[in-house]
């Protein structure tokens, strides 16, 4: 099968490419990237006025499969991914059962091969059952196909255990993905501690509940020389800790979500449970800080933390509503807003969604290099559309962006040389 993408603005940050080229795909691989390619028998995609980028990579999603398929499954989650322009997603292990063994990893990969619309990259648990008591069998999970380890949704409270995890994962060249949270400081908090929480009568979560454990985790990474990746960074103090660690040469990488660089805790007004997530939406100063962290390279990647929940888990009182929002189908236009706002160049924005997340997980993707697998996203940067959560491909509709007017969307998502989505 041949696909010829004609006349697009090709942006490949991994190789510093930003120019108009044609791109030819043959037998699942990128075979040519040149001007004015002619290819007899190829399916033509007219990309004039469009961006042609490496396939987007989301290194933090929850597919809920196995065990919570009423919220999402591999088919619906990957369908949402390709609708958002993503050709690969890394799925967190907080399933039922927890992905803490080779058998669960193989289940995920087998089901993804049979039903998935994009590449699925399993993340294994750091500890058995994500209970924080004993290390999981990391070596077995690596052999089965895991790309990293995390107890996401739960912090590894034991410094000794996290130290051993960083040491054990180091020879594998795989990251420990930390959900850094001090549960005692969180207490019964349900949103960011501050004026809005006080006004709404809701218990707050202080920023130090995130920043203090991040400081500890960074020190452990410095001590062990392991690769620490910090998930869903949301506050200014955390950004400052990471920036200082990188200057010292600590092997630490970090991600931020679109909701954390777009929304403040003002979104909680009206007790909107679709604005409830963990970590919580922070104040305007924190949003400015994570944007600055993206701009100066402190924060490496943009990841959605796509967290689908059934309506019955969100359509309840704010205090008992589940944390999390879906994000795969809105991440791209929200990232492009950073470009229009002058926070990132277009090339830097694409890098945060392609080569940077690939490097975090040690993947060979994230580039349009000739000979690589043909994972390609074609983007219309001027396409105007309105978010309608009821039309999402995801089974769950819990988004704070319902009704928002967006600019920019994927028009083609090509996975391993096959068109997996066309708008």
Buried (B, 14 or more C-beta within 10 A) or exposed (E): EBBBBBBBBBBBBBEEBBEEBBBBBBEBBBBBBEEEBEBEEBEEBEBEEBBBBBBBBBBBBBBBBBEBBBBBBBBBBBBBBBBBBBBBBBBBBBBEBBBBBBEBBBBBBEBBEEBBBBBBBBBBBBBBBBEBEEBBBBEBBBEBBBBBBBBBBBBBBBBEBBBBBBBBBBEBEBBBBBBBBBEEBBEEBBBBBBEBBEEBEBBBBBBBBBBBBBBBBBBBBBEBEBBBBBBBBBBBBBBBBBBEBBEEEBBBBBBBBBBBBBBBBEBBEEBEBBBBBBBBBBBEEBBBBBBBBBBEEBBBBBBBBBBBBBEEBBEEEBEEBBBBBBBBBBBBBBBBBBBEEEBBBBBBBBBBBBBBBBBBBEBEBBBBBEEBBBBBBBBBBEBEBEBEBEEBBBBBBBBBBBEBEBBBBBBBBBBBBEBBBEB
